[in-house]
Amino acid sequence: MSVPIALMCWEAGAQVFSDGVLVVGPLGIWAYVLGQSDLLVRATFTTTYNAALGFLWGNLAAVFMAATVIILPRAERLVSSLALVVFCLPLVATGPILRVISGPGDVPQIALAALAVYYTTYLALIVGLRAMPQSWSDLMSIYGRGALSTLLIVRARSSLPYFFAGLQIAAPAAFLGAMIGEFTGAERGLGVLTLRAMRGLDVDATWSLAIISAGVAMLAYTIVGVVARRMQGYAPIIILSPPRSLARRNFWPRFAEALAAVVLLLLVWQVVMDVFDLNRFFAKRPGDVVAYLAGNGEARLMLFEALRQTVSATIPGFVAGLLLGAGLAVGVILVPKAAGFVLPIAVALRAIPIITTAPLIVLALGRGSAGTITVVAVMIFFPTFVACLKGLQQTPKQIIDVFNTYGAGSLRILFTARIPTMLPALFAAAKMAVPAAILAVTTTEWLATGTGIGVLMALTSTTSNYNMLWSCIAAIALVAVTLYVIVLWLERAVLTVYASEQLT
C-alpha cells in the first residue's frame, strides 16, 4: 500500500503547487510517456545498449588492473595514479574531445560509460582481493603456489562480495555515463531527449526522462544484486586474523615512487598524443600547457580563481556525502526494515542524471555554495552507502553470536564489531568519492551556478581555447590527486590498526 499512497501524495503535491514550474505529478508523467511511447522506447534501448557495452568494457579493465596490482604490488602506485587521473578528467571536457576525435557514432557514449565505472569497480575489487587472512597466503606459499595461483584459487573467491558491490555501484553509473556521452552531440538516446527537454523548459518531459532513467538504473542494480546473491559463497573471517607487522617505510623512497609516477603519467600523456598523431590545435601536450601558463599571467589568475571557487564547494560536499552515505548504511543495519525504503530512493537519486538534478537543486537552494554542496553530497552518498552497507554486512555471524550470548546491545555490536569490519569499504568509498565530487562540482558550475572551473572549461571548449581547457584539466586532476593522497594517508593510519591485510 505504500507505493499507491506515495503516488497519491506526489500527485496531490503537484496539484497544490501547479502554479510552479518544477513539480509534475504521476498523471502528467504518465500522459507524456503514453504520448511519446515509440520515441521513448527507441531512446531507452539506444542508451541502455551503449551503457551495457560501457559497463562490460569498463569492468573488464577494472578486473585486469586489479589483478595486475595483486600480482605485481609495486605496480600499484602507477596503476592507481593513472586510473585516478583518467577518472578525474572532467566529462565536461573529455566528452567534446572524444566527439572531435571519434566523430559521429556511439564511441563517446560507450567510452564515457566505461570511464564512469572502471574506477569504482577497481577500488572495490582491490579491497575484496586483499580481504584474505595472512595465514591463507602463507599456506599457499608453503605449497609452492605463486601469486597467480593464489589470486585465482583463493583471492578471487574471497573478493566476490566486494566485487558485486562494485558492480552494483557501477550499474547506475554506466547509464549516467552513456547519457552524458549523448550530450556531446549524439543523434539519439535519452540524453539527447533530456537536453532538448531542458533547453525547451519542458518540465513534463524532463521528469518523465528522469523517471525512466532511474527505472532502468534500478533494474540493472537489482539484476546485479540477484546474481550476487546466487554466486556469493563463503567469505573469510578477516576480523579474527592477527594484524600483520608492517615495515615502516622511509619518506624518500615513497617520495621517489610518487615522483616516478608523476613523470610516467606525463610521459603517457605525451606518448598517447604523439602515437595517435592528434592535432596539436585541440590535443595539447604537457609542454604546451606549461608554456601557456608560464607566459600568460592573466590566464593563471583566471585559472586560480576558478579553482578556488571549485575547491571551496568540493571539500564540504565530499565530507557531507561520506557522512550521509555511511550514516544511512548504519541506519539500515540498526533498522533492517528501513532498507526497503532507503535503497530505492538511493538508487533513484544516483540514477537520475546530474544534468537534470543539479539545476533543480540549485534553483531550490540558490546559486551559492549550499546548492553546489548539496549536489556533491547527493552525487557521492550512493557509492558510499552501498560500499559501507556491504562492509557492515561482512561482519562474521560467529562474532555477532558471541556478542549476543553476552547480552550486548546493537550499539555495542555496531561500534565494536561492525564498524571495524566496515572501515576498508569506507576508505574505498572515500577514494571513489574524490573524482565523483569533482565531477559533481564541475557539472553544477557548468549548468547552474556559472562560477568555478566547470564553467571555465565549458566556455573555453565552446571558444576553442584548448590551451586553457587543458590547463583546467591538469589543474583539476592535480586537486583530485591531492585529495586522494590525503585519503590514502588517513586510510593507512587507520587500517594499520583495524585491517592491516589491506595494506602493502
C-alpha positions, 0 to 999 in steps of 0.5 A: 500500500505504500507505493499507491499512497506515495503516488497519491501524495506526489500527485496531490503535491503537484496539484497544490503547487501547479502554479510552479514550474518544477513539480509534475505529478504521476498523471502528467508523467504518465500522459507524456510517456503514453504520448511519446511511447515509440520515441521513448522506447527507441531512446531507452534501448539506444542508451541502455545498449551503449551503457551495457557495452560501457559497463562490460568494457569498463569492468573488464579493465577494472578486473585486469588492473586489479589483478595486475596490482595483486600480482605485481604490488609495486605496480600499484602506485602507477596503476592507481595514479593513472586510473585516478587521473583518467577518472578525474578528467572532467566529462565536461571536457573529455566528452567534446574531445572524444566527439572531435576525435571519434566523430559521429557514432556511439564511441563517446557514449560507450567510452564515457560509460566505461570511464564512469565505472572502471574506477569504482569497480577497481577500488572495490575489487582491490579491497575484496582481493586483499580481504584474505587472512595472512595465514591463507597466503602463507599456506599457499606459499608453503605449497609452492603456489605463486601469486597467480595461483593464489589470486585465482584459487583463493583471492578471487573467491574471497573478493566476490562480495566486494566485487558485486558491490562494485558492480552494483555501484557501477550499474547506475553509473554506466547509464549516467555515463552513456547519457552524458556521452549523448550530450556531446552531440549524439543523434539519439538516446535519452540524453539527447531527449533530456537536453532538448527537454531542458533547453525547451523548459519542458518540465513534463518531459524532463521528469518523465526522462528522469523517471525512466532513467532511474527505472532502468538504473534500478533494474540493472542494480537489482539484476546485479544484486540477484546474481550476487546473491546466487554466486556469493559463497563463503567469505573469510573471517578477516576480523579474527586474523592477527594484524600483520607487522608492517615495515615502516617505510622511509619518506624518500623512497615513497617520495621517489615512487610518487615522483616516478609516477608523476613523470610516467603519467606525463610521459603517457600523456605525451606518448598517447598524443604523439602515437595517435598523431592528434592535432596539436590545435585541440590535443595539447601536450604537457609542454604546451600547457606549461608554456601557456601558463608560464607566459600568460599571467592573466590566464593563471589568475583566471585559472586560480580563481576558478579553482578556488571557487571549485575547491571551496564547494568540493571539500564540504560536499565530499565530507557531507556525502561520506557522512550521509552515505555511511550514516544511512548504511548504519541506519539500515543495519540498526533498522533492517526494515528501513532498507526497503525504503532507503535503497530505492530512493538511493538508487533513484537519486544516483540514477537520475542524471546530474544534468537534470538534478543539479539545476533543480537543486540549485534553483531550490537552494540558490546559486551559492555554495549550499546548492553546489554542496548539496549536489556533491553530497547527493552525487557521492552518498550512493557509492558510499552507502552501498560500499559501507552497507556491504562492509557492515554486512561482512561482519562474521555471524560467529562474532555477532553470536558471541556478542549476543550470548553476552547480552550486548546491545546493537550499539555495542555490536555496531561500534565494536564489531561492525564498524571495524569490519566496515572501515576498508569499504569506507576508505574505498568509498572515500577514494571513489568519492574524490573524482565523483565530487569533482565531477559533481562540482564541475557539472553544477558550475557548468549548468547552474551556478556559472562560477568555478572551473566547470564553467571555465572549461565549458566556455573555453571548449565552446571558444576553442581555447584548448590551451586553457581547457587543458590547463583546467584539466591538469589543474583539476586532476592535480586537486583530485590527486591531492585529495586522494593522497590525503585519503590514502594517508588517513586510510593507512593510519587507520587500517594499520590498526583495524585491517592491516591485510589491506595494506602493502 
